[in-house]
Amino acid sequence: MAKITLTQKDLPNPNDFKKWLEQTEKRHSTINDLFNLLRELVAFEQEHQLVSEIFYARFMRGEMGDALPFIKWAGRYELYLEAKQELESKIAKIPQLGSQLVKISHAEKLLVSSV
């Protein structure tokens, strides 16, 4: 967790401090959202013995029907993809981490293609 140390010399004005808190909460929120969505997706995958990516492709082709649990699963998967993309774009803006993300993404693709 990030730590902010303030002294009497560098106390921010109330508006700046509020902005800092909002930015910290927003970054924390994206990561928490991602983990919460992952937990939900894993539960769906275990219940239906199907990986979310495959389920979603079938759902979008109309092969899964329109039962409420499937609609919820598809919605959660879309939210997961959006949260993941948001986090990846933030990480890519950090020079040291951006290049690592490309390496990880490439390795992930190689792993998936070899299965």
Secondary structure, 3 states (H helix, E strand, C coil): CCCCCCCHHHCCCHHHHHHHHHHHHHHHHHHHHHHHHHHHHHHHHHHHCCCHHHHHHHHHCCCCCCCHHHHHHHHHHHHHHHHHHHHHHHHHCCHHHHHHHHHHHHHHHHHHHHC
